[in-house]
Amino acid sequence: MQGRYLPLPVVYHKDYDTAKRAFILYHQLYIARALVYVILMLLPFFEVPAWCNEKLPHPCGDPKKYPLSGLPYIHPYISLAIETCCVLLLAWSVALQRYFLGSSFWQNQISIYKVVLLVAMYISISASALGIAGDQGTKISMYLRILIPIVFSRAIRGCFRMTLLIVHTFMDITVLVVIFVMLSAWLGTTLFSESTIEFKDYGTSLLNLFVLLTTANNPSVWATAYRTNRFAFFFFSTYLLVGFFFLMNLAFSVVYSNYKTQMAVEVAKRITARQGNLRAAFSLLDIRHQEWIDGATMIALFLAIGRYRHIPDVRARTSHLFLALNKRGDFKIWSDEFEELCDVIAKEVERPPELRRRMSKSEMQFVNHPVYSYVVWGFTLGSLAAAITELNVNGSAKLLLLSIEFLFGWVFAMDALLKLCLQGWKSYWGRLLNKFDFVLTVLVVALHFSSFFYDGARPWVSYLLIVRGFRTIALLSLITRWRLMAQTLIVVIPATAPILALQFLICSAFSILGMHLFGGLVYEGNPALTGTQYLDLGFEVFNYNDYASAMATSFNLCVVNKWYVIMDGYAAATNSRWSRIFFMAFWAIAVVFTLNVVVAFFTEAFTNQMEKAERIRARELKRNAEEDARLGRKRSGMNLPFRATKSLSYYDLYEDIVKKT
């Protein structure tokens, strides 16, 4: 149902029980492995940059001379110890996988990649610890760490594989863009070389038009040409229309279209694996080798499936499931019918249950009436206004407001007590907003009592009431579409985490490379930077002197605004125009390629889930309207049903997007 299953080598292992325990332990370590990924990604923030040779706490020399991130650095041996612990845990996971997969472990390319990567990490750590490789061992280790999440995390590995498989498409459109820019640069040099310094020669024209393709230097780069000759507008407007509005959007469309094609391939792989495991499950259940399973066995299977906490309970619908599977009507489940088990369960779970519920006692109490809710919201807004006002006044007015705040606290305490009596603890505590109110109300009342013995406790009531006032954000839930958007975002963001992580890893790789190429080149008093826009605009804080500063620089390069200023600054610092290739490659790979895929994927996933949630809500509204008409009752507007899409995995999003496409 969720893409996780017992591998067939475990089922047919010579020591099944031990192999199964190893498999379960391996999956229980997923939190530890995720923690390892996070630690390895955060470790460079606190490591001493390779170009720094001084002792701690200032290994890079005078902190006033070199603009750094300000984060504390750890000793290299501490970094090696942390890295060693992480590698040992990953090695343990691989050893468990090797045991329960048996000989099939070496038939999987990913398993070989894991072993090779761990061996490379071990060699790098050993060389650094023994001082054989010096700083080179640390440099290599930083690049190897980036590969750890890609190789060991199935979700990130899937995104990385799909991205690699569409590189050829990206190269095709890249060649087209490069030819267009080169021809435009030749034409621009021919037309404006005598009137503007921005197009004085072919190299300068090529660079400026490339930056113009990102619109970062528009319109300043062609302002002089336009001032000299108004007909220059036609050249630059045509260049932007064709290059920026057409070719760049064409690149975006082609790249994401091919990415969705690879999504379809991943979905097909998942379905194939699921069907293979269902066939294996069928052969295990068919103990008499009749090529069919009887009803009693299937009912027992449904009852067992209902005990899984990750799958909705279907034990009350066993007869519906059996009849849905038994398409031949012979009360026997054949192999082809059994292979539709997951689809049948999914459809049965989405189908609404029979509407036999009557109005409970709590629903008839006035605490659920809209008027009561409006009164509570009014008191909440009043307490928030009183608390904010009390912090800005003095004298008798302050004491009066403090007394009013205590009164509000007791009103909220009575509200909580009333709901507890009428709704019961389980029903009351089941809502997150009630938990929030209850905790803060108890603290306000406790401070009220403590204020009789300690006057310093009284002002804290204002702060607590301000915090309680944050519940007014929940007023947005009264607007159905906003509530739908918020809950859909909560569902979609975790499911898109793998592709966001891939974008982070690409930025991290460029940051490490930039730190090794340009570390220490930006410092106070560098004569090479005098008179550059990089220094005049105060951009020297965006540098590659350490990893944290490099990541901040990468973020700004992703935003694209004035990215050419940083590029020109490092061209001046290195005294080489070839340094610009680094920044151009970053823009092409991290912005045009991967970032566009990330944004497009997230947008499509969000809109797709929004439409799905709206369909569910419309179905529930229709069903409740039919129930109200049958029972002859009216439902208040504040109790309109709403149910957002349940939690998703990244493969669920793939399937939904592929089906819609």
C-alpha positions as CSV (number, residue, x, y, z in Angstrom):
1,M,0.0,0.0,0.0
2,Q,2.9,2.4,0.8
3,G,5.7,0.9,-1.3
4,R,7.3,-1.0,1.6
5,Y,7.3,-4.8,1.6
6,L,9.3,-7.7,2.8
7,P,11.9,-8.6,0.1
8,L,11.5,-12.0,-1.4
9,P,15.0,-13.1,-0.4
10,V,13.9,-12.6,3.3
11,V,10.8,-14.8,2.7
12,Y,12.9,-17.6,1.2
13,H,15.9,-17.1,3.6
14,K,17.3,-20.3,5.1
15,D,16.8,-18.7,8.6
16,Y,13.6,-16.8,8.0
17,D,13.0,-15.6,11.6
18,T,16.5,-14.1,12.0
19,A,16.4,-12.5,8.5
20,K,13.0,-11.0,9.3
21,R,14.3,-9.5,12.6
22,A,17.3,-8.1,10.7
23,F,15.0,-6.6,8.1
24,I,12.8,-5.0,10.7
25,L,15.8,-3.7,12.6
26,Y,17.2,-2.2,9.4
27,H,14.0,-0.3,8.9
28,Q,13.8,0.8,12.5
29,L,17.2,2.4,12.0
30,Y,15.7,4.8,9.4
31,I,15.5,7.6,12.0
32,A,19.1,7.1,12.9
33,R,20.1,7.1,9.3
34,A,18.2,10.3,8.7
35,L,20.0,11.8,11.7
36,V,23.3,10.8,10.1
37,Y,22.3,12.6,6.9
38,V,21.5,15.8,8.8
39,I,24.7,15.6,10.9
40,L,26.9,15.1,7.8
41,M,25.2,18.0,6.1
42,L,25.6,20.3,9.1
43,L,29.2,19.3,9.9
44,P,30.8,21.6,7.2
45,F,29.2,24.6,8.9
46,F,31.5,24.1,11.9
47,E,34.6,22.8,10.2
48,V,37.8,24.8,9.7
49,P,38.1,25.9,6.1
50,A,40.9,24.2,4.2
51,W,42.7,27.5,3.5
52,C,43.0,28.4,7.2
53,N,46.2,27.3,9.0
54,E,46.1,29.1,12.3
55,K,45.0,27.7,15.7
56,L,41.6,27.8,17.2
57,P,39.5,29.9,18.0
58,H,40.6,32.0,15.0
59,P,42.1,29.5,12.6
60,C,41.6,32.0,9.6
61,G,43.6,34.8,11.2
62,D,42.1,38.2,12.2
63,P,38.3,37.9,12.1
64,K,38.1,41.6,11.3
65,K,40.2,41.1,8.2
66,Y,38.4,38.1,6.7
67,P,34.6,38.3,6.5
68,L,33.4,35.0,7.9
69,S,30.0,33.6,9.1
70,G,30.8,34.0,12.8
71,L,29.9,30.3,13.6
72,P,32.3,28.6,16.0
73,Y,34.7,26.1,14.5
74,I,35.4,22.6,16.0
75,H,38.8,20.8,16.2
76,P,39.5,18.7,13.1
77,Y,39.8,15.5,15.3
78,I,36.3,16.1,16.7
79,S,35.0,16.4,13.1
80,L,36.7,13.1,12.3
81,A,35.2,11.4,15.4
82,I,31.7,12.5,14.4
83,E,32.2,11.4,10.8
84,T,33.6,8.0,12.0
85,C,30.5,7.4,14.2
86,C,28.2,8.2,11.2
87,V,30.1,5.9,8.9
88,L,30.0,3.1,11.5
89,L,26.2,3.4,11.8
90,L,25.8,3.3,8.0
91,A,28.1,0.3,7.8
92,W,26.0,-1.5,10.4
93,S,22.9,-0.8,8.3
94,V,24.7,-2.2,5.2
95,A,25.7,-5.3,7.2
96,L,22.1,-5.9,8.2
97,Q,21.0,-5.5,4.6
98,R,23.7,-7.9,3.4
99,Y,22.5,-10.5,5.9
100,F,18.8,-10.5,5.1
101,L,19.3,-10.2,1.3
102,G,21.9,-12.9,1.2
103,S,23.6,-13.4,-2.2
104,S,21.1,-11.1,-3.9
105,F,22.8,-8.2,-2.1
106,W,25.7,-8.2,-4.6
107,Q,23.3,-8.3,-7.6
108,N,21.9,-4.9,-6.7
109,Q,23.9,-1.9,-8.1
110,I,22.8,0.3,-5.2
111,S,24.3,-2.1,-2.7
112,I,27.6,-2.0,-4.5
113,Y,27.5,1.8,-4.5
114,K,26.9,1.8,-0.7
115,V,29.9,-0.5,-0.1
116,V,32.2,1.5,-2.4
117,L,31.2,4.8,-0.8
118,L,31.7,3.5,2.7
119,V,35.2,2.2,1.8
120,A,36.0,5.5,0.2
121,M,34.8,7.3,3.3
122,Y,36.9,5.0,5.5
123,I,40.1,5.6,3.4
124,S,39.5,9.4,3.5
125,I,39.0,9.4,7.3
126,S,42.0,7.2,7.9
127,A,44.2,9.3,5.7
128,S,43.1,12.5,7.4
129,A,43.5,10.9,10.9
130,L,47.1,9.7,10.1
131,G,48.0,12.9,8.4
132,I,48.9,11.1,5.1
133,A,46.7,13.2,2.8
134,G,46.7,16.4,4.9
135,D,44.0,18.8,3.9
136,Q,43.3,16.8,0.7
137,G,41.7,14.0,2.8
138,T,39.3,16.5,4.4
139,K,38.4,18.0,1.0
140,I,37.6,14.6,-0.6
141,S,35.6,13.6,2.5
142,M,33.4,16.7,2.1
143,Y,32.4,15.7,-1.4
144,L,31.8,12.1,-0.4
145,R,29.4,13.2,2.3
146,I,27.2,14.8,-0.3
147,L,26.8,11.4,-1.9
148,I,25.7,9.7,1.4
149,P,22.1,10.9,1.3
150,I,21.9,10.2,-2.5
151,V,23.1,6.6,-2.2
152,F,21.5,5.7,1.1
153,S,18.1,7.5,0.9
154,R,15.8,5.8,-1.5
155,A,13.6,8.9,-1.9
156,I,16.6,11.3,-2.7
157,R,18.2,8.6,-4.8
158,G,15.0,8.4,-6.9
159,C,14.9,12.1,-7.5
160,F,18.6,12.1,-8.4
161,R,18.2,9.2,-10.8
162,M,15.3,11.0,-12.5
163,T,17.3,14.2,-12.7
164,L,20.3,12.4,-14.3
165,L,18.1,10.7,-16.9
166,I,16.8,14.1,-18.3
167,V,20.3,15.7,-18.5
168,H,20.4,15.0,-22.2
169,T,17.2,16.9,-22.8
170,F,18.6,19.8,-20.9
171,M,21.8,19.7,-22.9
172,D,19.8,19.9,-26.2
173,I,18.0,23.1,-25.1
174,T,21.3,24.4,-23.6
175,V,23.0,24.2,-27.0
176,L,20.2,26.1,-28.6
177,V,20.4,28.9,-26.0
178,V,24.2,29.1,-26.3
179,I,24.0,29.5,-30.1
180,F,21.3,32.2,-29.7
181,V,23.4,34.2,-27.2
182,M,26.6,33.8,-29.3
183,L,24.9,35.1,-32.4
184,S,23.2,37.9,-30.5
185,A,26.6,38.9,-29.0
186,W,28.2,39.1,-32.5
187,L,25.3,41.2,-33.7
188,G,25.4,43.4,-30.6
189,T,29.2,44.0,-31.0
190,T,28.7,44.9,-34.6
191,L,25.9,47.4,-33.8
192,F,27.1,49.0,-30.6
193,S,30.9,48.5,-30.2
194,E,31.6,52.2,-31.1
195,S,29.0,53.8,-28.9
196,T,29.0,51.8,-25.6
197,I,31.6,50.1,-23.4
198,E,29.2,47.3,-22.6
199,F,29.6,46.0,-26.1
200,K,33.1,47.2,-26.9
201,D,34.3,43.7,-27.9
202,Y,32.9,40.2,-28.5
203,G,33.8,38.8,-25.1
204,T,32.3,41.7,-23.2
205,S,29.1,41.5,-25.3
206,L,28.8,37.8,-24.8
207,L,29.1,38.2,-21.0
208,N,26.7,41.0,-20.7
209,L,24.1,39.4,-23.0
210,F,24.4,36.1,-21.0
211,V,23.7,38.1,-17.8
212,L,20.8,39.9,-19.5
213,L,19.3,36.5,-20.2
214,T,18.7,36.2,-16.5
215,T,17.4,39.9,-16.4
216,A,19.8,40.6,-13.5
217,N,21.4,43.6,-15.3
218,N,18.3,44.8,-17.1
219,P,17.9,47.6,-18.2
220,S,21.2,49.1,-17.1
221,V,23.3,47.1,-19.6
222,W,21.5,48.6,-22.6
223,A,20.7,52.0,-21.2
224,T,23.7,53.7,-22.8
225,A,23.0,52.1,-26.2
226,Y,19.4,53.2,-26.0
227,R,20.4,56.7,-25.0
228,T,22.7,57.0,-28.0
229,N,20.2,55.3,-30.5
230,R,16.6,54.8,-29.7
231,F,16.4,52.0,-32.4
232,A,18.5,49.9,-30.0
233,F,15.2,49.1,-28.2
234,F,14.2,46.8,-31.1
235,F,17.4,44.7,-30.7
236,F,17.2,44.3,-26.9
237,S,13.5,43.8,-26.8
238,T,13.7,41.1,-29.5
239,Y,16.6,39.5,-27.6
240,L,14.6,39.4,-24.3
241,L,11.4,38.2,-26.0
242,V,13.1,35.4,-27.8
243,G,15.7,34.5,-25.1
244,F,14.0,35.1,-21.8
245,F,10.3,34.7,-22.5
246,F,10.5,32.0,-25.2
247,L,13.7,30.0,-24.9
248,M,14.0,30.0,-21.1
249,N,10.3,29.0,-20.7
250,L,10.8,26.4,-23.4
251,A,13.7,25.0,-21.4
252,F,11.6,24.9,-18.3
253,S,8.7,23.2,-20.1
254,V,11.0,20.6,-21.8
255,V,12.9,19.8,-18.7
256,Y,9.8,19.3,-16.5
257,S,7.9,17.4,-19.2
258,N,10.8,14.9,-19.3
259,Y,10.9,14.8,-15.5
260,K,7.3,13.7,-15.5
261,T,8.1,11.0,-18.0
262,Q,10.7,9.7,-15.6
263,M,8.1,9.9,-12.8
264,A,5.9,7.6,-14.9
265,V,8.8,5.2,-15.1
266,E,9.3,5.2,-11.4
267,V,5.6,4.6,-10.8
268,A,5.7,1.7,-13.3
269,K,8.7,0.2,-11.3
270,R,6.8,0.5,-8.1
271,I,3.7,-1.2,-9.5
272,T,5.8,-4.0,-11.0
273,A,7.5,-4.6,-7.6
274,R,4.2,-4.5,-5.8
275,Q,2.6,-7.0,-8.2
276,G,5.6,-9.3,-7.9
277,N,5.2,-9.3,-4.1
278,L,1.5,-9.9,-4.4
279,R,2.1,-12.9,-6.5
280,A,4.6,-14.2,-4.0
281,A,2.0,-13.6,-1.2
282,F,-0.6,-15.5,-3.2
283,S,1.7,-18.5,-3.6
284,L,2.3,-18.5,0.2
285,L,-1.4,-18.4,0.9
286,D,-2.2,-21.0,-1.6
287,I,-0.9,-23.8,0.6
288,R,-2.8,-26.5,-1.4
289,H,-1.5,-25.3,-4.7
290,Q,-5.1,-25.0,-6.1
291,E,-4.3,-21.7,-7.9
292,W,-7.1,-20.1,-5.9
293,I,-7.7,-18.9,-2.3
294,D,-10.9,-19.7,-0.4
295,G,-13.1,-17.1,1.4
296,A,-12.1,-18.1,4.9
297,T,-8.4,-17.4,4.2
298,M,-9.2,-14.1,2.6
299,I,-11.3,-12.9,5.5
300,A,-8.5,-13.9,7.8
301,L,-6.1,-11.9,5.6
302,F,-8.3,-8.8,5.7
303,L,-8.6,-9.1,9.5
304,A,-4.8,-9.2,9.7
305,I,-4.3,-6.3,7.4
306,G,-6.7,-4.2,9.6
307,R,-4.2,-4.4,12.4
308,Y,-1.6,-2.3,10.6
309,R,-1.5,1.2,12.0
310,H,-0.4,2.7,8.6
311,I,-3.4,1.4,6.8
312,P,-7.0,2.4,7.6
313,D,-9.0,-0.3,9.5
314,V,-10.9,-2.4,7.0
315,R,-12.0,-5.1,9.4
316,A,-15.6,-3.9,9.3
317,R,-15.6,-4.1,5.5
318,T,-14.3,-7.6,4.9
319,S,-17.3,-8.8,3.0
320,H,-17.3,-5.7,0.8
321,L,-13.6,-6.3,0.0
322,F,-14.1,-10.0,-0.8
323,L,-17.0,-9.3,-3.1
324,A,-15.0,-6.5,-4.8
325,L,-12.1,-8.9,-5.5
326,N,-14.3,-11.9,-6.5
327,K,-15.2,-10.6,-10.0
328,R,-15.9,-14.1,-11.3
329,G,-18.6,-14.6,-8.6
330,D,-17.4,-18.1,-7.7
331,F,-16.3,-17.2,-4.1
332,K,-12.7,-18.0,-5.0
333,I,-9.9,-15.5,-5.3
334,W,-7.7,-16.3,-8.3
335,S,-4.2,-15.0,-8.9
336,D,-5.2,-12.2,-11.3
337,E,-7.9,-11.1,-8.9
338,F,-5.5,-11.2,-5.9
339,E,-3.1,-8.9,-7.7
340,E,-5.7,-6.1,-7.5
341,L,-5.8,-6.4,-3.7
342,C,-4.1,-3.0,-3.1
343,D,-6.3,-1.1,-5.5
344,V,-9.5,-2.7,-4.1
345,I,-8.5,-1.8,-0.5
346,A,-7.6,1.8,-1.6
347,K,-11.0,2.3,-3.3
348,E,-12.8,0.7,-0.3
349,V,-11.0,3.1,2.1
350,E,-11.9,6.1,0.0
351,R,-15.6,5.1,-0.1
352,P,-17.6,6.7,2.6
353,P,-19.1,4.4,5.2
354,E,-22.8,3.9,5.7
355,L,-24.3,7.0,7.3
356,R,-25.9,5.6,10.5
357,R,-24.6,8.1,12.9
358,R,-27.0,10.1,14.9
359,M,-26.5,13.4,16.6
360,S,-24.4,12.8,19.8
361,K,-25.2,14.4,23.1
362,S,-22.3,16.8,22.8
363,E,-23.5,18.1,19.5
364,M,-26.7,19.2,21.1
365,Q,-24.9,21.2,23.8
366,F,-24.7,24.9,23.4
367,V,-20.8,24.9,23.6
368,N,-20.9,23.8,20.0
369,H,-23.3,26.5,18.9
370,P,-21.8,29.2,16.6
371,V,-22.9,32.0,19.0
372,Y,-20.9,30.5,21.9
373,S,-17.9,30.2,19.6
374,Y,-18.3,33.9,18.6
375,V,-18.4,34.9,22.3
376,V,-15.2,33.0,23.0
377,W,-13.5,34.5,20.0
378,G,-14.6,37.9,21.3
379,F,-13.1,37.3,24.7
380,T,-9.9,36.1,23.1
381,L,-9.5,39.3,21.0
382,G,-10.4,41.4,24.0
383,S,-7.7,39.7,26.2
384,L,-5.2,40.2,23.4
385,A,-6.0,43.9,23.2
386,A,-5.8,44.3,27.0
387,A,-2.5,42.5,27.2
388,I,-0.9,44.6,24.5
389,T,-2.3,47.8,26.0
390,E,-1.1,46.9,29.5
391,L,2.5,46.6,28.3
392,N,2.4,50.2,27.0
393,V,0.8,52.0,29.9
394,N,1.8,52.8,33.5
395,G,0.2,53.8,36.8
396,S,-3.4,53.0,37.7
397,A,-4.4,52.1,34.2
398,K,-1.8,49.3,34.3
399,L,-3.2,47.9,37.5
400,L,-6.7,48.1,36.1
401,L,-5.7,46.2,33.0
402,L,-3.9,43.6,35.1
403,S,-7.1,43.0,37.0
404,I,-9.1,42.7,33.7
405,E,-6.5,40.2,32.4
406,F,-7.0,38.0,35.5
407,L,-10.8,38.2,34.8
408,F,-10.1,37.0,31.3
409,G,-8.1,34.1,32.6
410,W,-10.9,32.9,34.8
411,V,-13.4,33.2,31.9
412,F,-11.1,31.0,29.8
413,A,-10.9,28.6,32.8
414,M,-14.7,28.4,33.0
415,D,-14.8,27.8,29.2
416,A,-12.4,24.9,29.5
417,L,-14.2,23.4,32.5
418,L,-17.6,23.7,30.8
419,K,-16.3,21.9,27.6
420,L,-14.7,19.2,29.7
421,C,-17.9,18.5,31.6
422,L,-20.1,18.4,28.5
423,Q,-17.8,16.9,25.9
424,G,-15.7,14.6,28.0
425,W,-11.9,14.5,28.4
426,K,-11.3,12.3,25.3
427,S,-13.4,14.4,22.9
428,Y,-12.1,17.7,24.4
429,W,-8.4,16.7,24.3
430,G,-8.7,15.3,20.8
431,R,-8.6,18.9,19.3
432,L,-5.2,20.6,19.0
433,L,-6.8,24.1,19.7
434,N,-8.3,22.8,23.0
435,K,-4.9,21.5,24.1
436,F,-3.3,24.9,23.3
437,D,-6.1,26.7,25.3
438,F,-6.0,24.3,28.2
439,V,-2.2,24.5,28.8
440,L,-2.2,28.4,28.7
441,T,-5.3,28.7,30.8
442,V,-3.8,26.5,33.5
443,L,-0.6,28.6,33.4
444,V,-2.6,31.9,33.7
445,V,-4.6,30.6,36.7
446,A,-1.4,29.3,38.3
447,L,0.2,32.7,37.9
448,H,-2.9,34.3,39.4
449,F,-2.5,32.3,42.6
450,S,1.3,32.8,42.7
451,S,0.8,36.5,42.4
452,F,-0.7,36.6,45.9
453,F,2.8,35.5,47.2
454,Y,5.1,37.0,44.6
455,D,4.2,40.3,42.8
456,G,6.8,39.6,40.0
457,A,4.5,36.9,38.6
458,R,1.7,39.4,37.6
459,P,3.3,40.8,34.4
460,W,3.8,37.3,33.0
461,V,0.0,37.0,32.7
462,S,0.1,39.6,29.9
463,Y,2.7,37.6,28.0
464,L,0.6,34.4,28.3
465,L,-2.5,36.1,27.1
466,I,-0.6,37.4,24.1
467,V,0.5,33.9,23.3
468,R,-3.0,32.7,23.7
469,G,-4.1,35.4,21.3
470,F,-2.1,33.6,18.6
471,R,-5.1,31.2,18.5
472,T,-6.8,34.0,16.5
473,I,-4.8,32.6,13.5
474,A,-7.3,29.8,13.7
475,L,-9.9,32.3,12.5
476,L,-8.5,31.7,9.1
477,S,-10.0,28.2,9.3
478,L,-13.5,29.8,9.0
479,I,-12.6,30.6,5.4
480,T,-12.9,27.2,3.8
481,R,-10.5,27.7,0.9
482,W,-7.8,29.1,3.1
483,R,-8.2,26.2,5.5
484,L,-8.0,23.8,2.5
485,M,-4.8,25.5,1.3
486,A,-3.2,25.3,4.7
487,Q,-3.9,21.7,5.3
488,T,-2.9,20.7,1.8
489,L,0.4,22.5,2.3
490,I,1.0,20.6,5.5
491,V,0.5,17.4,3.6
492,V,2.5,18.3,0.4
493,I,5.6,19.9,2.0
494,P,6.8,16.6,3.7
495,A,6.1,14.6,0.5
496,T,8.2,17.0,-1.5
497,A,11.1,16.9,0.9
498,P,13.3,14.6,-1.2
499,I,13.4,16.9,-4.2
500,L,14.0,19.9,-1.9
501,A,16.9,17.9,-0.3
502,L,18.3,17.3,-3.7
503,Q,18.4,21.1,-4.4
504,F,20.1,21.6,-1.1
505,L,22.8,19.0,-1.9
506,I,23.5,20.7,-5.3
507,C,23.9,24.0,-3.6
508,S,26.1,22.3,-1.0
509,A,28.3,20.8,-3.7
510,F,28.8,24.2,-5.3
511,S,29.5,25.8,-2.0
512,I,32.2,23.3,-1.1
513,L,33.8,23.7,-4.5
514,G,33.6,27.5,-4.3
515,M,35.2,27.3,-0.8
516,H,38.1,25.2,-2.2
517,L,38.6,27.4,-5.3
518,F,38.1,30.9,-3.8
519,G,38.6,30.5,0.0
520,G,40.5,33.5,1.5
521,L,40.5,35.7,-1.6
522,V,38.0,38.2,-0.1
523,Y,39.5,40.2,2.7
524,E,39.6,43.7,4.0
525,G,42.1,45.8,2.0
526,N,42.3,43.5,-1.0
527,P,43.5,46.0,-3.8
528,A,42.1,43.8,-6.5
529,L,38.5,44.6,-5.3
530,T,39.0,48.4,-5.1
531,G,36.4,50.2,-7.2
532,T,34.3,47.1,-8.0
533,Q,30.6,47.0,-7.5
534,Y,31.1,44.0,-5.3
535,L,32.9,46.1,-2.7
536,D,30.8,49.3,-3.3
537,L,27.5,47.5,-2.6
538,G,28.9,45.8,0.5
539,F,28.6,42.3,-1.1
540,E,31.9,41.2,0.5
541,V,29.9,39.4,3.2
542,F,28.7,37.0,0.5
543,N,31.9,35.0,-0.1
544,Y,33.4,31.6,-0.1
545,N,35.7,32.0,2.9
546,D,33.8,29.3,4.9
547,Y,31.0,26.9,4.3
548,A,28.2,28.9,6.0
549,S,29.1,32.1,4.0
550,A,29.3,30.0,0.8
551,M,25.8,28.6,1.4
552,A,24.4,32.1,2.0
553,T,26.1,33.1,-1.3
554,S,24.6,30.1,-3.1
555,F,21.2,31.2,-1.8
556,N,21.6,34.6,-3.3
557,L,22.8,33.2,-6.6
558,C,19.6,31.1,-6.7
559,V,17.6,34.3,-6.3
560,V,19.5,35.6,-9.3
561,N,19.1,39.3,-8.4
562,K,22.5,41.0,-8.9
563,W,24.3,37.7,-9.1
564,Y,26.7,39.0,-11.7
565,V,28.1,41.5,-9.1
566,I,29.4,38.5,-7.1
567,M,30.7,36.9,-10.2
568,D,32.5,40.1,-11.3
569,G,33.9,40.5,-7.8
570,Y,35.5,37.1,-7.8
571,A,36.8,37.6,-11.4
572,A,38.6,40.7,-10.0
573,A,39.8,38.8,-6.9
574,T,41.2,35.9,-8.9
575,N,42.4,38.2,-11.8
576,S,41.0,35.6,-14.2
577,R,37.9,35.7,-16.4
578,W,37.7,31.9,-16.3
579,S,36.4,32.1,-12.7
580,R,33.1,33.2,-14.2
581,I,32.6,29.7,-15.5
582,F,31.9,28.5,-11.9
583,F,29.0,31.0,-11.5
584,M,27.6,30.4,-15.0
585,A,27.6,26.7,-14.3
586,F,25.8,27.3,-11.0
587,W,23.1,29.3,-12.7
588,A,22.6,26.7,-15.4
589,I,22.5,23.7,-13.1
590,A,21.2,24.9,-9.8
591,V,18.7,27.5,-11.1
592,V,17.6,26.8,-14.7
593,F,17.7,23.0,-14.3
594,T,17.0,21.7,-10.7
595,L,15.3,24.8,-9.1
596,N,12.8,25.0,-12.0
597,V,12.0,21.3,-11.5
598,V,11.6,21.8,-7.8
599,V,9.2,24.8,-8.2
600,A,7.2,23.1,-11.0
601,F,7.0,19.8,-9.0
602,F,5.8,21.5,-5.8
603,T,3.3,23.7,-7.7
604,E,1.8,20.8,-9.6
605,A,1.7,18.6,-6.5
606,F,0.0,21.3,-4.5
607,T,-2.6,22.1,-7.2
608,N,-3.2,18.4,-7.7
609,Q,-3.8,17.7,-4.0
610,M,-6.0,20.8,-3.7
611,E,-8.2,19.5,-6.5
612,K,-8.3,16.1,-4.8
613,A,-9.2,17.6,-1.4
614,E,-11.9,19.8,-3.0
615,R,-13.5,16.7,-4.6
616,I,-13.5,15.0,-1.2
617,R,-15.1,18.0,0.4
618,A,-17.7,18.3,-2.3
619,R,-18.6,14.7,-1.9
620,E,-18.9,15.1,1.9
621,L,-21.0,18.2,1.5
622,K,-23.4,16.3,-0.8
623,R,-23.5,13.3,1.5
624,N,-24.3,15.5,4.6
625,A,-26.9,17.4,2.7
626,E,-28.6,14.1,1.8
627,E,-28.4,13.0,5.5
628,D,-29.8,16.3,6.7
629,A,-32.7,16.1,4.3
630,R,-33.4,12.5,5.4
631,L,-33.3,13.4,9.1
632,G,-35.0,16.8,8.7
633,R,-32.4,18.9,10.4
634,K,-30.3,22.0,9.5
635,R,-26.5,22.1,9.9
636,S,-24.8,25.3,11.0
637,G,-22.2,26.9,8.8
638,M,-19.4,26.5,11.3
639,N,-19.9,22.8,11.4
640,L,-19.5,22.2,7.7
641,P,-17.5,19.0,7.1
642,F,-14.0,19.2,6.0
643,R,-11.3,16.6,5.5
644,A,-8.0,17.2,3.8
645,T,-6.0,14.6,1.9
646,K,-4.3,12.3,4.3
647,S,-0.5,12.1,4.7
648,L,1.3,11.2,1.4
649,S,4.6,9.8,0.4
650,Y,6.6,11.1,-2.5
651,Y,5.6,8.1,-4.6
652,D,1.9,8.9,-3.9
653,L,2.5,12.3,-5.4
654,Y,4.2,10.7,-8.4
655,E,1.2,8.4,-9.0
656,D,-1.3,11.3,-8.6
657,I,0.6,13.5,-11.0
658,V,1.1,10.7,-13.6
659,K,-2.5,9.7,-13.5
660,K,-3.7,13.3,-14.0
661,T,-1.2,13.7,-16.9
